[in-house]
Amino acid sequence: MPDHPDSHPALELDPLALAASLPRPIAFVDLETTGANAQHDRITEIGVVEVGPDGIVEWETLVDPGTPIPPFIQRLTGIHDEMVRGKPSFDSLAEGLAERLHGKLFVAHNARFDYGFLKSEFRRAGVDFRADVLCTVRLSRSLFPTAARHGLDALIGRFGLQPKGRHRALADAELLWQFWQHIHAQYSPALVDTAVRSLVKHGSLPPGLEEDALDGIPDRPGVYLFYGDQPMPLYIGKSIHLRQRISAHFSNDHRDAKDASLSRAIRRLEWRETGGEIGALLLEARLIKTLQPLHNQRLRRNARLYSWEMPPGLAAPRLRSDRDTDFSRPSALYGAFPSRAAAESALRALAQEHGLCESTLRLERHKRAGTPCFAHQLQRCAGACVGKEPAAEHRARTESALASMALRPWPFPGPVAWREGRGARHPWHVLENWCYLGSAPTLAATPDLLGRHASFDLDTYQILLPHLDVLLAEARPLPRGREFVLEAPQATLAPTPAHGEAVTGAADRTVSAGRARRRRQAATLPLPFSD
């Protein structure tokens, strides 16, 4: 049963009429290869079904890979060494195949495999090949999200496709054409076109990038940097799916002239995995403030921050700057603003929302004492300006209104290390005073980051605050300095104790200068770190 809300009972379609109605010609492609590695393995068979206004054309050829076909591949595909011996090499087919595929939407099942193999073969043949790519696995997931499986065998069973064979290139390509007919029989052309547009991967890399610039980019969380001709980056971004996000920058359908200009200026790119989304947010914010990329504006914070303070005995809050106040350990600070004007605007909005007196809050200037403020004249102020509301009551209401903007103090006595997951892909993030100091691959390496100045950073504060409960539960407090470093254990020594246990014995240790005289003495010291 269809599981998309806009589906309808399957209709009978004329394949030629459907081909003629397509907005652009399509090439359904399948390959058979000697293995799964596009760098080392080779193509043994190519099957293409071309569909478009000129009709439906099927094309296939065996390819001499120039290398033996492994036995298990022979059993899977039925293609053996004798079948491909003397057949055309890919080099001899390259120009004709590129012409056949030119201008067509490249459609394949698990398209990264087929497109990646063809790109590698074309590159070795000296042919520049690029295409817009659609993966039918992803298309099936988009249109049939409740289905458990989307492999080709699953599509055959679910939709009653008629295979002419399996694990042969043209037969599998023809199954994709059948699947295409099925979804058009079940869904409106507009819905299918919308799904296709959202999934198509465009082959339009910026002209300044090498053809293999995206090779090896993982589809995991991280930060990416675009560079032009200068050593400083043009743009820094982050994503939980690096490969997908970077590819989206190079879509043919640029959102505006600025995107197109950036794309033309890119000459190289870098990326850094972070282990999770929070790590990506932290690293992006820090790199942007440090490197000041031309095309990043949002995170390029001003050098100074302002906050409201409500000292005892005063009727109005007082503005403080992070130049003279530690925002990470406030006793009563409210809000963090990039300018005096922004701070006053926020306080004025609170006054209007809660009926506070703007004159008493010193937001209304050039007014004689004892005269009503403008809001009181409009009956929007309780009258603190003219003595109708007691000063203590107005102050209490002001503190209550400010409470929604209260800054949270840094909840730890010092620096901490925290990571979003487990394993080698999840580095330890070092944090102090709502400041991100960097990341280390292991907990034992985190002290190397503690020498950096840690002052309140608004972006880090805003990133971490929604995750404060997790941080409180999982963060590891870090000492200001490592008092000793255990030497590499010898084979005769007992196993290293777990975190929190003691190390007892007369083993040599490297200790701080103040304890050098106690070298070689028996000692009982807690292990400072454990991964």
N, C-alpha and C positions, 0 to 999 in steps of 0.2 A: 504494500500500500504506500502511496506517496505520503511524505511527511512534511512537505512544504505547504503553508497555508494557501498559496496561490496556485496550487496544482489543479488539474482537471483530468477527467478520464482520458486515457490515451487515445489519440486520434490516428487514423491511417494517413500517412504522409507519402507523397511522391518524392523519392530520393532526388530526382533531377530537379524538381521544383524547389526543394529545400536548398539544393546546391546553388541554384540560380538566385535565391533570395538572400544568401549570406552577405553580410555587410563587407566582408573581405574574404579572399580565398584562404583555404586552410590546407595544411599538409599534416596528415596523421602519420606519425613516424614511429617505427620500432626497429631496434637493432638486436642482433645477436653478436656476442663477443666471446673472447677467450677467457674473460674473467671480469672482475668488478672494478679494477683500478685503471682509470683512464690514462694514467701516465705510463703504465707498463703493459697493459693488455691491449688487444687490437680487435677491430670489428671483423666479423666473419660473414655477416649478412645484413642487408639493408632492405626494409620494406616501406614504401610510401604510398599513401592513398591521397591523391590531390583532388580537392573538392572546391568548386567555385562556379562562376558564370559560364565557363567553358565546358562544364560537365564534370564527370568523375573519371579519373585516370589512375590506374594502379601500376606501380613500378616496383620491381624487386631485382636484386642481384646478390649473388654470392661474392665474397671478397676474400682474396688470398691474404691472410694476416701476416704471412712471412714468418710465422712461428708456430710450433705444434699446438694443437688444441688439446687441453687437458682432458683426460678420460671422462671425468664426471660431467664436463660441459658437453662432450660428445653424447653421453647418455641422456642428458637433459634436452638437448636441441635436436639430436639426430644428425647434426652436421659433423662430419669427420674430416680428417686431413685429406683423404682422396677426393672428397667433393670440392674442396676449395683449391686444390693444386691446379695451377694454370689459369685460375680465374683472375679477373682484373685486380690490381692493387688499388688501395684507396687513392694513392697519388694520381693514378690514371683516371679515376672517377671524380676527383675533387671538383674540378671546374664545372663539369656538367651537373653534378649534384647541387652545387651552390646555386647555379642558375635555376634549377628545378625548384629549390626551396625559397628563392629570392622573393621577397614581398608577401610571403604567405605567413599566416599564424602557425607557428610550430607547436603541434599538439602531440603529447606523448604521455604515457602512463608512468608515473615517477620520472617526470621530465628532466630533472636534474641529471639523472643517469644518462639518458640518451643524448641530451643536448651537450652535456659535459664531454662525452665520448666523441661526438662529432666535432666539437670545438677543438679538442686535442688533436684529432686526426687532420682537420683543416689547417691547424697551426703548423703541424709537421710538414704539410704539403705546401706551405707558403701561401695559403688562401685566406683572406680576411672574411670571416663569416660571422654574421650577427643576425639574430631574429628575435621577434617577440614570442615569448614562450608561455604556453598554458599547460599545466599539469592536470590530467583528468582525475588523479587521486584527490587533489584538492577541490576540483570542481564537484566531484561526487560528495565529498564531505560538506561542501557548501549547500548543495541542493537536497541532500539526504542526511541531515545531521544526526538523526537517531539511529542510523544504520551502524552496526558494530564493525563491519569490515568494508574496505573499499578497494581491495586488490582486484586484479582482472578476473580471477576465478570467482570472486564474490559477485562482481557485476554480471558475469555470465549466468550465475544461478539466480540472482535477484530479478533480472530483467529478461531472462529467456533469450539471451544473445546466442547466435548460431556460429560457433567456431568452426573454421575450416581446417584447423590444426592448432596446436599449442606450442609455444616456444619456437615458432618460426616467424620471421620478421613480418612478412606481408599479412599472414593470417592474424597476427596480433594487432597490426595497424588497422586491419579491416574491422576488427572487433570494436576499436575506438570509434570508427565511423558509425557502426551500429548503435553504440551508446549515445553518440551525438544525435542520431535520428530519434532515439527513444526519448531523450530529455526534451526535444523540440515537439514531440508528439504529446508530451505530458504538461509542458509549461509554455507560457506565452513567449514569443520571441523577445519581447522587452525584458522579461524577467531573466531569461537565459543570458541575454546580452549584458545586463547589469552584473550578473554573477561573473561572467567572463571578464568584463572590464576590471572588476575588483581583484581578479586573480592573475591577470596577465603580467608577466615579468618582461619588461621592455629591454631590448638589447642595445640601448643607446647610451653607452658609457661616454663620459665627457671626452672630447677629442684629445685632451692632454694626458689621459690615463692610459697606462699600458693595458693590453687586451686581457691579461691575467690578473688585473688589479684586485678583483673580488675573490680570487681563488684562495681558499683557506680561511675565509672569514667565517667564524662560527655563528650559529643562530642561537646565541646565548646572551645573557645580560652583559653589558659593558658600555664603554665610551669610545667614540670614534672622533678622529681629527682630520679635517681636510686642509691640505696645504696648497699654496700657489707656488710662485717662483721664489718667495722669500722664506726664511727659516721659521717665521712665526705662523701659526695656523690661521686660516681664513675663518674657520667655523669649527665649533666643538658641539657634539650632540651625544645623546645617550639613548639606549633602548634595551628592553628585555629580550629583543630579537635582533642582534646586531646585523646579521646578513640581510634580513628582510628590510630593516630600516634604511641601511645604506643603499640598497638597491632601489628603494622607493625614491631616494633623492635624484636618481638618474632616469626617472620616468620621462617619456616623451611629452607627457602632459604636465608641464611645469605650471605651478599655480599662478605665478606672476613673473614679471620681468626680473625681479631680484633673484628668484630661484634660478632662472635661466642664466643670469649673469654669474652667479656663484658656480654653477655647473661648468660654464666655459672656462672659469679661472682655475679649476682644480688641476693639479699636476701629480699629486700623490696623496695617499691616505694612510692613516695608522689606526689601530684599534687596540683596546686593552680590556680584557675580561675582568669582571668585578665580582663574580660569584652570586650576584643578586641585584634586584632593582634598587635597593637602598644604597648599596655600594656604588652603583652607577650614578645615582643622584648626587651622592657626596663627592665623588671624583669629578663629575662634570662641573659642579659649582666651584670646586677649588681650582680646577684648571682654567676655567673662564676668568676667574678673578686674577689668577696669576699671569696668564698669557694674553688676556684682553683681545680675543679674536675680533676682527673687523665686523663680522656678520652676527655676532652675539651681542645683544643689548640687555636682555632681561636680567641676567645674573651679574652684570657688571655694576656692583653696588658702589655707592658713594663711600668715601673714606670714613665718614663720621655718621654715627647713629644718635638718635635722641629718644628719651623716654621720660614719662611723667613720674614724679615722686611726690608722695603726700606726707611731708614731715609733720610731726606732732605740733600742734599749736597754730598751724597755718590754716587759713580759710580756703586757700586755693592750692592746687598742685603746682609743683615747681619743675621746670624743664631741666633735665640733666643730660650730659653728653657722655658718650663712652670714652671720651678722652680723660675724664676725671672720675668715672664710676665704672666699677666692674659689673657689667650686665649679667654675667654668669652666676653671680651670687647675690642677687638683689634681696633686700629685706622687704621692700614695697616699691617695685617699679612696674609701670603700666605701659605696655606697648613698646615697639621699637620702630622708629620712623627715620627715613633718610634725610629729613630736613625739618627745620623749625616750622615751616609752613604746613608740612604734612602732619606734624604732631598737633598743631593748633586746629587744623581742619578736623582731625579725629576727635579732639576734645569738644569742639563745637557741635559735631554731630551727636555726641553723647548728651550734651547739654540740651539740645533740642528734643532728643528722644525721651529724656527723663525729666524735662521741665526744670532744669537747673538754671541758675542765674549766670548769664555770660559776663555780666559786670563783676560779680563776686569772683568768678573764675579768671578775671583779668583778660578776657577775650574781647571785651567792649571797651575801647579806650576813649579818652577825651570826654569823659562823663563826670559831671560834678558829683561829689559825695552826697549821698542822701537822696538823689534823684532816681526815679525808676529807670530800669534798663528798657531797651526796646521790646524785649520779649514780655516783660511785665505789662507794658502798655497794650500788648496783644493778648494778655491774660494767658501767657504761656510760661510764666515764671511765678513761683509761689511767693515772691516778694522778699527774698533775702537782701536785695539791694536797698530796700526801704524799711527794713526791720520787721516786716510782717512774719518772716520765717526765722526762727532762732538760728544763729550761726552754727551751733553744734548740730542741729538737725540737718541743715544744708550740707555741712561737712560729711555727716554720716551718709546722706543720700549720694553725695559725690563719690565717696569711697565705694559704695555699693555699685554705682554705675561703672566705676573704673575696674571693678573686680573682673569683668569679662575680658579685660586686656592684660591682666596680671602676667608678668613674666615668671616662668617656672625657674627656680634656682637649679643649677647643676646638681643632680641628685647623688653625686658621689664625692667622697673626700678628695679625690685626685683623679688621675687618668685611668681609663679602663680600655680593655680590648674586647671586641665583640665580632661575631661573624654570623652570617645569615643561614648557613647550612653546615654540612659536614663534608670532609674530603678535601683533596688537593685543590679543587676548583674554587674553594671558598676561603679567601684570605681573611686574616684578622684585621679589622678596622680599629685604629687607635683614636680615641676620643677624649677630649678634656675641655671642660668649661664651655660646652656646646661648640667645640671647634674640632674639625676633622684634621688630624695630623698626618694621615697616610695609612697605608695598608702593608701588612707583612705576610709572607707565605705561611709562617708558623708562629705560634704564640711565643716561642723562645726568641724570635727575632724582633718582637715588638719594641723592646727597650731602645733599639736604635733610633726610633722615631721620637723619643721623648725629649730630646734637646730643643725641639722647636717651640717657639712662642705660641701659647694657647690662649687666645683672647676670644671673647664671645663673637660668634659668626651667625648672623641672622638666618642665612640659608640653611646652615647645618641645624640650627634650632628648629626651623620649620620642617625640615626633612625628618628629624628624629622624634619630635614631640608626639606625632600620632602613634609611634611605636614605643612609647616610654615604658609601658608595662613589660614588653618583651625585653627591652634593654635592662630594666631593673632585675628581671629574672635570670638573664643569661650572661650579662657582662662580667668580665673578670677584672677585678682591681689590679692595677699595675703599680709596682714600687717606683719611686723616683729614679733609682739606679740599681743596677745589679751588684749585690755585695760580693758575689763570687761566681765563678764559672767552673763547673765540674769538668775535669779532663775526660777525654774519651775513655770509656770503661774498658778494662782489661778482661781477658777471657776468664781470669781466676776470680774476678769480683762477682759479688752477688748481683742479681738483676736490679735495675733502677727502680726505686720505690714509686708507687703511684703518687699523684698530686696530694699534698697535705701530709704524707708520711715523712719520716725523718731519715737522714743519711747519717749513719754513725760509723766511726772508724778512724783509722790513721792514714787514710789515703791523702795524697798531696792535693791541694786545692790552690787555685789562684784567687787571692782575696784582695780587698781594697787596701790602699797604702796604710790606712790606720790599723789594719789587722795583720800586716805582713809578718810581724814578729810571732804570730801564732801559727805560721805554716808548719805542717807536719805534725801538729798536735791533734790529739783526738778531739772531735767536735761533734756536736749534734745540731744540725742546721736544717731548716725546712727547705724543701725544693721550691724554688721560686716559680717555675713554669712547668707545665705539662701539656702536651698537645692532646 
